[in-house]
Amino acid sequence: MPTFPDSHTNQPTAAPSDDELRVRVCADDSTAYTILYKRYVQGLLRFALTLVGSIDVAEDVVQDVMIVLWDRRADLGPHIDLRPYLYGAVRRRAMHVLRHTSVTDRAAQHLLPLDVAGLGDGSTPPAPDDATSAAQLDEAVHALLMRLSERERTILTLRFEGLSYTDIAIAIGASPEATQKQGRRALERLRILLDRFREE
């Protein structure tokens, strides 16, 4: 677990929880905001990128969300769970951007590699043989992701980021049961693609 130095004792202290950071940000603590930003920015960027397909647009989406978070920090009440809140905000902002731009036409060309070692639910894809490179496997995964519905792609990507189905449901505004069902269906489609890829 990351630690931060204690200025009084010079001993490392446990990293603040999201809830602690939420309270501090709500109270205008810019240091807490910086910690929160560093904690989530890379994951949010990867998620935004799978939705908009452009690293530049993804960066703009995440920056917009984080700016709004600070501007509206007084609204961060105790009912806010920061992790699903941030991913949900990125999804909504990305969908708004996609409705007003043509970046979807470039989506398949600008995706960052996803970590396909863990696909959620404790499962893993079949290991590629010696003739199959990791890059080729990533391309196969991306090809399927771009064929999924926006909802399915969102759920799988958030699972790759380590979110639970409950947190994903909060982020996308759906029930945990429906989210889990859609996620498992999308995961099965991904497994089928990977099986076919290995057979070629």
Buried (B, 14 or more C-beta within 10 A) or exposed (E): EEEEEEEEEEEEEEBBEBEBBBBBBBEEBEEBBEBBBEBBBEBBBBBBBBBBBBBEBBBBBBBBBBEEBEEEBEEBEEEBBBBBBBBBBBBBBBBEBBEEEEBBEEBBEBBEEBEBEEBBEEEEBEEBEEEBEEEEBBBBBBEBBBEBEBBBBBBBBBBBBEBBBBBBBBBBEBEBEBBBBBBBEBBEBBBEBBEEBBEE
